[in-house]
Amino acid sequence: MTEPYQAPSARRAAPIVDEGQDVTSFPGAIVWTILGTIIPGLGLLKAKRWFEGITILIFFLMLVAGVGYLSYERDFAKALLTNPITLLGIGVLCAIMALIIVAIVIGSYLTLRPHIVTPGQRIWGAVFVLVLSFVVCVPLAVGAGYTLSQAGIVH
């Protein structure tokens, strides 16, 4: 008798991190997500996502350098802040930055959390990411509102 035909099993991509090797514990994922929010890219570096972490960290350092330059060159900053088109652009950039930072927070948490979490930890982690995203987005939303208001006044 011949054996029945069995279809080959579907191939799966190899996981980035082995199932048995968690990057951190659940409390460690929370702490590193907070640190990755304060200094964007740090949580991804901890999760061994080198390209993403270094890229985000470089962009963050360039942003800090740009703000430092504007605080040093006050005349240039005044010229920018009295142009309504520039103020509109700053408002839009604040909104875009808020979305990017929320994506970084979510990505950092998902790469750092252990592979096996309890339902309570899953809920607590979701609430934590939601609150952390809210805390980061509110100042950016206020800044966007102020720049759009200032653009209306300058115009």
trRosetta pair geometry for C-beta under 8 A, 3 or more apart (Angstrom, degrees):
i j d omega theta_ij theta_ji phi_ij phi_ji
15 18 6.5 131 81 -100 114 28
15 19 6.5 93 44 -50 160 72
16 49 8.0 19 167 -88 149 86
17 21 5.7 -125 176 87 93 97
17 22 7.5 80 145 -114 137 28
17 23 6.5 -73 -125 -47 160 93
17 47 7.9 -86 -52 -175 139 83
17 48 7.4 123 -84 57 106 125
17 115 7.8 -155 96 -59 113 115
18 21 4.5 61 64 19 96 107
19 115 5.8 -170 -151 139 64 175
22 25 7.1 83 117 -81 137 39
22 114 4.2 -8 -134 -123 145 80
22 115 6.0 -133 -89 0 95 85
23 28 8.0 -152 112 113 75 124
23 29 7.7 95 80 -88 101 90
23 46 6.6 107 166 136 125 83
23 47 5.0 -21 -126 -120 170 64
23 48 6.9 -153 -112 6 119 98
23 111 7.1 28 8 145 156 73
23 112 5.6 -97 82 -136 131 53
24 28 3.2 -135 179 106 118 124
24 29 5.0 165 84 -57 119 66
24 32 6.0 175 -23 1 166 138
24 46 7.1 13 -41 148 124 122
24 112 5.4 -1 33 -176 120 90
24 113 7.8 -53 69 -107 92 20
24 114 7.2 -110 86 -59 53 77
25 28 4.5 95 48 9 72 109
25 29 7.0 -127 95 -11 37 85
25 114 6.4 -2 -142 -49 35 122
26 29 5.6 -48 -148 28 33 114
26 30 6.9 34 152 -19 62 100
26 113 6.5 27 -116 -145 67 81
26 114 5.8 -62 -60 6 73 111
26 117 6.3 113 -94 -119 120 103
26 121 5.2 -71 -137 -150 150 134
26 125 7.5 -104 -156 -69 100 116
27 30 5.5 -50 -153 32 39 113
27 31 6.5 35 152 -16 69 104
28 31 5.7 -53 -145 38 35 109
28 32 6.0 26 159 -12 69 110
28 112 7.3 -136 115 171 82 110
29 32 6.0 -58 -139 44 28 105
29 33 6.1 33 157 -25 63 107
29 109 6.4 82 165 -149 105 62
29 112 3.9 150 -132 123 85 102
29 113 4.4 77 -152 -88 166 54
29 114 7.0 -121 -33 -17 136 66
29 125 7.4 -7 108 -119 128 121
30 33 5.8 -56 -149 33 27 112
30 34 6.7 28 153 -18 62 103
30 125 7.4 -126 -81 -111 91 79
30 128 6.2 -65 -126 177 103 162
31 34 5.8 -55 -156 33 32 111
31 35 6.5 27 150 -13 66 107
32 35 5.4 -50 -143 42 38 112
32 36 5.9 40 154 -20 67 107
32 42 7.3 -145 -166 120 78 92
32 43 4.8 122 148 -120 89 85
32 46 4.9 -106 -154 68 139 163
32 47 7.8 138 137 -43 144 87
32 108 7.1 -149 125 169 87 109
32 112 5.1 -168 82 -140 127 154
33 36 5.5 -54 -142 41 30 112
33 37 6.5 34 153 -23 62 103
33 43 5.5 55 -100 -112 40 150
33 105 6.6 70 -175 -159 100 71
33 108 5.0 142 -121 114 72 112
33 109 4.6 33 -107 -82 138 81
33 112 6.1 -154 -57 50 87 148
33 128 7.5 90 88 132 147 119
33 129 7.3 -77 175 -94 150 82
33 132 6.9 59 136 137 111 180
34 37 5.7 -55 -153 32 31 111
34 38 6.6 27 152 -16 65 104
34 132 7.1 -128 -98 -120 68 134
35 38 5.7 -53 -146 37 35 109
35 39 6.4 -20 169 36 70 95
35 42 5.1 -90 132 104 95 137
35 43 6.3 142 79 -63 82 83
35 46 8.0 77 81 -25 126 142
36 39 7.0 -68 -126 73 27 64
36 40 6.6 50 174 -130 65 36
36 41 6.9 -167 -148 53 84 17
36 42 4.6 -149 -97 67 62 80
36 43 2.4 -40 -58 -14 149 108
36 44 6.6 113 -138 -11 132 66
36 46 7.4 -108 -64 18 115 117
36 104 7.0 -153 148 153 103 99
36 105 7.4 150 103 -110 102 51
36 108 4.0 171 110 -143 156 157
36 112 7.9 -162 -9 -35 147 144
37 40 7.2 14 -139 -82 24 67
37 43 7.6 31 -27 -20 58 131
37 101 7.4 74 -144 -176 80 100
37 104 7.4 142 -103 108 60 107
37 105 5.4 33 -92 -99 106 98
37 108 7.3 -147 -51 49 71 155
37 132 5.9 -121 -77 177 164 120
37 136 6.3 -119 -169 -70 116 135
38 42 7.7 -17 67 27 79 141
39 42 4.5 62 89 -27 102 129
39 57 7.3 25 159 -119 92 92
39 60 7.0 125 -168 134 59 159
40 56 5.0 -108 139 155 100 112
40 57 6.7 -172 97 -85 69 50
40 59 7.8 -49 96 77 130 96
40 60 4.6 168 55 -71 105 139
40 101 6.9 -99 -92 -120 130 80
40 104 5.3 -12 -144 172 106 162
41 44 5.5 -61 -155 43 47 111
41 45 6.1 51 149 -25 76 103
41 52 7.4 -169 -130 130 82 65
41 53 4.5 114 -175 -164 82 59
41 54 6.8 128 -173 -63 133 12
41 55 7.4 -173 -115 66 126 49
41 56 3.6 177 -77 87 101 102
41 57 3.4 -130 86 -51 157 80
41 58 7.9 108 -80 4 169 55
41 60 6.3 -139 0 3 119 133
41 104 7.5 -55 -55 -152 51 127
42 45 5.6 -52 -150 33 33 112
42 46 6.6 35 151 -19 64 102
42 53 7.2 103 -82 -156 11 108
42 57 7.1 98 -55 -88 60 113
43 46 5.6 -51 -152 33 35 113
43 47 6.5 27 151 -12 66 108
43 53 7.7 -155 73 -111 44 107
43 104 8.0 126 49 164 118 86
43 108 3.3 54 99 -155 143 121
43 109 7.6 -12 167 -52 152 43
43 111 7.3 128 140 68 95 108
43 112 5.8 -70 -175 -46 103 136
44 47 5.5 -58 -146 44 36 108
44 49 4.2 -69 -176 68 91 115
44 52 4.9 -101 175 101 149 104
44 53 3.5 -167 97 -78 100 90
44 56 6.5 91 32 31 143 136
44 104 7.7 -83 -32 -156 120 85
44 107 6.8 5 -82 123 111 109
44 108 5.8 -91 -50 -100 73 81
44 111 6.4 54 -116 65 66 153
45 48 7.6 39 180 -78 34 24
45 49 7.2 -91 -74 60 26 67
45 50 6.9 60 -123 -109 67 49
45 53 3.7 154 -58 170 70 154
45 54 7.2 94 -89 -54 104 64
45 57 7.2 24 -43 -38 126 137
46 53 8.0 156 9 -112 51 149
46 112 6.5 30 95 -105 115 112
47 53 7.7 167 50 -59 84 128
47 108 7.2 -175 -10 -147 135 58
47 111 3.9 66 -175 134 165 114
47 112 5.2 -104 -74 -75 114 69
49 52 4.5 -19 144 45 113 115
49 53 5.3 125 88 -26 79 99
49 111 5.9 -35 -27 -165 132 163
50 53 6.0 -65 -139 42 22 108
50 54 5.9 13 170 -12 64 112
51 54 6.4 -61 -142 39 21 102
51 55 6.1 20 160 -18 61 114
52 55 5.9 -60 -145 38 26 111
52 56 6.2 19 161 -13 64 110
52 107 7.5 -114 162 150 148 142
53 56 6.1 -60 -146 39 25 105
53 57 6.1 23 157 -17 63 112
54 57 5.6 -57 -143 40 30 112
54 58 6.2 33 156 -22 65 105
55 58 5.9 -54 -149 33 27 110
55 59 6.6 24 154 -14 62 106
56 59 5.8 -55 -149 39 33 110
56 60 6.3 36 152 -21 65 106
56 104 6.2 129 -148 -117 149 126
57 60 5.5 -53 -147 36 32 114
57 61 6.4 31 155 -17 65 104
58 61 5.8 -54 -147 37 31 109
58 62 6.4 33 152 -20 64 105
59 62 5.6 -52 -147 36 33 113
59 63 6.4 37 152 -21 64 103
60 63 5.6 -52 -151 33 32 113
60 64 6.5 31 152 -16 65 104
61 64 5.6 -50 -146 37 35 112
61 65 6.3 38 152 -20 65 104
62 65 5.6 -52 -146 37 32 113
62 66 6.4 36 152 -22 64 104
63 66 5.7 -52 -148 34 31 113
63 67 6.6 29 154 -15 64 103
64 67 5.8 -53 -149 37 33 109
64 68 6.3 35 151 -20 64 107
65 68 5.5 -54 -148 38 32 115
65 69 6.3 36 152 -23 65 103
66 69 5.6 -49 -147 32 32 112
66 70 6.5 30 154 -16 64 103
67 70 5.7 -53 -148 37 34 110
67 71 6.5 32 153 -18 65 104
68 71 5.8 -56 -148 36 32 108
68 72 6.4 28 153 -17 65 107
69 72 5.7 -60 -150 38 33 109
69 73 6.0 -2 163 12 71 109
70 73 6.3 -64 -128 58 29 86
70 76 6.8 -118 -126 94 65 103
70 77 4.4 102 -174 -86 89 111
70 80 7.5 -57 -132 35 119 147
71 74 7.5 8 -171 -76 32 75
71 77 7.3 55 -79 -56 29 155
73 76 4.1 13 133 24 117 119
73 77 6.3 141 98 -19 71 88
74 77 5.4 -56 -146 39 37 114
74 78 6.2 40 155 -23 69 103
75 78 5.7 -50 -148 34 31 112
75 79 6.5 33 152 -19 63 104
76 79 5.7 -52 -150 34 33 112
76 80 6.5 32 151 -17 64 105
77 80 5.7 -55 -150 37 32 111
77 81 6.1 19 158 -11 67 113
78 81 5.9 -63 -139 44 29 103
78 82 6.3 18 163 -14 65 112
79 82 6.4 -66 -145 38 25 102
79 83 6.9 26 156 -25 60 110
80 83 6.1 -65 -157 27 32 111
80 86 4.8 -140 -168 157 72 158
81 86 7.2 -99 -79 101 25 126
81 87 6.8 75 -147 -78 49 98
81 150 7.3 -39 -175 150 86 145
82 154 5.8 175 -160 -139 53 133
83 86 4.0 66 83 11 109 112
83 87 6.7 174 88 -12 56 84
83 154 7.4 25 68 141 1 149
84 87 5.5 -54 -144 38 36 112
84 88 6.3 41 155 -22 67 102
84 151 4.3 100 -149 -159 78 83
84 152 7.8 101 -133 -57 117 22
84 154 4.9 -173 -70 89 87 111
84 155 4.3 57 -90 -68 157 93
85 88 5.7 -51 -151 34 32 113
85 89 6.5 34 149 -18 63 105
86 89 5.5 -54 -151 37 34 114
86 90 6.4 37 150 -22 67 102
87 90 5.5 -48 -146 33 35 113
87 91 6.5 39 152 -20 63 102
87 147 4.8 -172 -172 -180 83 88
87 148 7.2 158 142 -86 100 28
87 150 5.3 -134 -150 92 146 101
87 151 3.7 -174 97 -74 126 95
87 154 6.6 134 -1 30 151 140
88 91 5.7 -52 -153 33 33 114
88 92 6.6 29 152 -15 65 104
88 147 7.5 175 -78 137 21 104
88 148 6.9 66 -110 -108 60 71
88 151 5.2 93 -55 -125 75 162
89 92 5.8 -55 -147 38 33 109
89 93 6.2 35 153 -20 66 107
90 93 5.5 -54 -145 38 32 114
90 94 6.5 40 152 -26 64 99
90 143 8.0 -95 147 150 102 100
90 144 7.9 -170 122 -113 70 59
90 147 4.6 -131 93 -154 110 158
91 94 5.7 -48 -153 26 31 113
91 95 7.0 28 151 -14 61 102
91 143 7.9 -171 -112 124 58 70
91 144 4.4 95 -154 -156 73 74
91 145 7.7 114 -133 -46 110 17
91 147 4.2 -161 -65 87 87 116
91 148 4.5 78 -110 -54 158 87
91 151 7.0 -77 -18 -12 133 136
92 95 5.8 -54 -156 35 37 111
92 96 6.4 34 149 -16 68 106
92 144 7.7 109 -51 -136 19 111
93 96 5.5 -54 -143 40 36 111
93 97 6.0 39 155 -22 68 105
94 97 5.7 -53 -145 36 28 112
94 98 6.5 35 153 -25 62 102
94 140 4.7 172 -178 -175 91 85
94 141 7.3 160 141 -81 117 24
94 143 4.9 -166 -125 94 147 106
94 144 3.8 -158 83 -68 135 93
94 147 6.9 158 -10 20 137 136
95 98 5.7 -49 -152 28 32 114
95 99 6.9 29 152 -14 62 102
95 140 7.3 152 -80 145 31 110
95 141 7.7 65 -95 -101 72 64
95 144 5.5 72 -48 -106 82 155
96 99 5.8 -55 -155 36 35 109
96 100 6.4 33 150 -18 68 107
97 100 5.5 -55 -145 39 35 112
97 101 6.1 33 158 -19 69 106
97 140 5.8 -148 87 -138 105 141
98 101 6.0 -55 -145 37 27 108
98 102 6.5 29 155 -19 62 106
98 136 7.2 155 -137 121 72 90
98 137 4.5 76 -155 -127 114 86
98 140 4.3 -180 -72 97 103 147
98 141 6.6 55 -86 -53 156 77
98 144 8.0 -61 -21 -28 130 135
99 102 5.8 -54 -149 35 31 111
99 103 6.5 31 153 -18 64 105
100 103 5.7 -56 -153 37 33 112
100 104 6.4 33 150 -20 66 104
101 104 5.4 -50 -147 35 36 113
101 105 6.4 39 153 -21 66 102
101 133 7.6 152 113 -134 88 72
101 136 5.1 -138 131 147 136 140
101 137 7.3 -179 77 -72 119 72
101 140 7.6 167 25 -30 140 154
102 105 5.7 -51 -147 34 33 112
102 106 6.3 29 156 -14 65 106
102 133 4.6 56 -121 -142 91 116
102 136 7.1 179 -70 79 67 126
102 137 6.5 17 -61 -63 111 118
103 106 5.9 -55 -144 41 30 108
103 107 5.9 29 157 -17 65 112
104 107 5.7 -57 -141 42 27 110
104 108 6.0 30 159 -22 65 107
105 108 6.0 -54 -145 35 25 110
105 109 6.4 22 158 -15 61 108
105 129 6.0 146 139 -153 106 86
105 132 5.5 -180 -159 111 141 117
105 133 5.4 -170 72 -78 153 84
105 136 6.9 -172 -48 12 141 152
106 109 6.0 -59 -149 38 28 108
106 110 6.2 21 158 -14 65 111
106 129 5.9 80 -97 -173 66 136
106 133 7.5 20 -48 -73 89 129
107 110 6.0 -59 -142 40 28 106
107 111 6.2 17 163 -10 65 111
108 111 6.3 -66 -147 42 25 102
108 112 6.0 10 161 -10 64 120
109 112 6.0 -71 -142 44 25 103
109 113 6.0 28 166 -33 68 106
109 125 6.4 148 178 -177 126 106
109 128 7.7 158 -122 96 143 108
109 129 5.1 -85 -4 -88 169 120
110 113 6.4 -41 -132 19 26 108
113 117 6.1 -22 167 -54 118 138
113 121 8.0 148 -158 147 120 114
113 125 6.1 31 -100 -134 142 156
114 117 5.8 138 71 -64 92 83
117 121 4.1 -122 -176 91 104 125
117 122 5.2 132 109 -59 121 79
117 125 7.0 -18 -178 -10 161 142
118 121 4.7 95 52 7 78 102
118 122 7.0 -137 95 -7 41 86
119 122 5.4 -52 -147 34 34 116
119 123 6.4 32 156 -16 67 103
120 123 5.9 -55 -148 38 31 107
120 124 6.1 28 155 -16 66 110
121 124 5.5 -54 -138 42 32 111
121 125 5.9 36 158 -22 65 108
122 125 5.9 -54 -146 36 25 112
122 126 6.5 25 154 -19 61 106
123 126 5.8 -55 -149 35 31 110
123 127 6.4 28 154 -15 65 106
124 127 5.8 -56 -148 39 31 109
124 128 6.1 35 152 -23 65 109
125 128 5.4 -53 -144 36 31 115
125 129 6.3 29 158 -17 65 104
126 129 5.9 -53 -146 37 30 107
126 130 6.3 32 153 -20 63 108
127 130 5.6 -56 -148 37 31 115
127 131 6.3 28 156 -16 67 106
128 131 6.0 -56 -146 38 28 106
128 132 6.1 25 157 -16 64 110
129 132 5.7 -55 -141 41 30 111
129 133 6.1 32 157 -20 64 108
130 133 5.9 -57 -148 37 26 110
130 134 6.4 27 153 -20 62 107
131 134 5.5 -54 -148 36 32 114
131 135 6.3 34 154 -21 66 104
132 135 5.7 -50 -146 34 32 112
132 136 6.5 26 155 -14 63 107
133 136 5.9 -60 -149 40 31 107
133 137 5.9 21 158 -15 68 115
134 137 5.9 -61 -136 41 27 105
134 138 6.2 36 166 -33 65 103
135 138 6.5 -44 -144 18 23 111
136 139 7.4 -69 -174 35 32 98
136 140 7.1 16 147 -6 65 116
137 140 5.6 -67 -152 45 42 110
137 141 5.8 43 154 -24 77 107
138 141 5.7 -55 -144 36 30 110
138 142 6.4 30 157 -17 65 105
139 142 5.6 -53 -145 38 34 111
139 143 6.2 36 154 -19 66 105
140 143 5.5 -51 -145 38 33 113
140 144 6.3 36 153 -21 64 103
141 144 5.6 -50 -146 35 32 112
141 145 6.5 35 152 -19 63 104
142 145 5.6 -54 -150 36 33 113
142 146 6.4 33 152 -19 65 105
143 146 5.7 -53 -145 37 32 111
143 147 6.4 28 158 -16 66 105
144 147 6.0 -55 -146 37 30 106
144 148 6.3 26 157 -15 65 108
145 148 6.0 -58 -146 40 29 107
145 149 6.2 30 155 -19 65 109
146 149 5.6 -56 -146 38 30 112
146 150 6.1 31 155 -19 65 107
147 150 5.5 -51 -143 38 33 112
147 151 6.3 40 153 -25 64 102
148 151 5.5 -46 -147 31 33 115
148 152 6.8 36 152 -18 61 100
149 152 5.8 -54 -157 33 33 111
149 153 6.6 30 148 -17 65 105
150 153 5.5 -53 -148 37 37 111
150 154 6.1 32 156 -17 70 108
151 154 5.9 -55 -140 40 29 107
151 155 6.1 32 158 -24 64 109
152 155 5.8 -53 -141 33 27 111
